[in-house]
Amino acid sequence: GILVGGNLLVVLVTALLALATFGVAIIVVPVAYVAGVAYAAYDLEDWHGKHHALHPWRHP
């Protein structure tokens, strides 16, 4: 009776927590990584046009 019901409840909660953990790992972690890379790239200085070695014909 009540012991079987309690065990089933524990199994259900464990399954839900496992799914939630997998969901966080599969969605939130990559989104956080991409956001961190985008922020780091946005924070960098713009080097466009400053690499003179690659454009020797423009800068004598």
C-alpha positions in Angstrom: 0.0 0.0 0.0 1.6 3.1 1.3 5.2 1.9 0.9 4.6 1.1 -2.8 3.0 4.5 -3.3 5.9 6.2 -1.7 8.4 4.3 -3.7 6.5 5.2 -6.9 6.5 8.8 -5.9 10.2 8.8 -5.3 10.8 7.2 -8.7 8.6 9.8 -10.4 10.4 12.7 -8.7 13.8 11.2 -9.5 12.7 10.8 -13.2 11.5 14.4 -13.4 14.7 15.7 -11.8 16.8 13.6 -14.2 14.9 15.0 -17.2 15.2 18.6 -15.8 18.9 18.1 -15.3 19.3 16.8 -18.9 17.2 19.7 -20.2 19.5 22.2 -18.4 22.6 20.5 -19.7 21.3 20.3 -23.3 19.8 23.8 -23.6 21.1 26.3 -20.9 24.8 25.3 -21.0 25.2 25.9 -24.8 23.2 29.1 -24.7 25.4 30.4 -21.9 28.5 29.4 -23.8 27.4 31.2 -27.0 26.3 34.2 -25.0 29.7 34.4 -23.3 31.6 34.1 -26.6 29.3 36.7 -28.2 29.9 39.1 -25.3 33.7 38.5 -25.5 33.7 39.2 -29.2 31.6 42.3 -28.8 34.0 43.6 -26.2 37.1 43.2 -28.4 38.5 46.2 -30.3 37.7 46.5 -34.0 40.9 45.7 -35.9 39.3 46.1 -39.3 41.7 48.0 -41.6 44.5 48.1 -39.0 46.3 45.0 -40.2 48.6 46.7 -42.7 50.7 43.6 -43.4 47.7 42.1 -45.2 47.0 45.2 -47.3 50.4 46.4 -48.5 48.9 48.1 -51.6 46.9 50.5 -49.5 49.7 51.7 -47.2 53.0 52.5 -48.9 
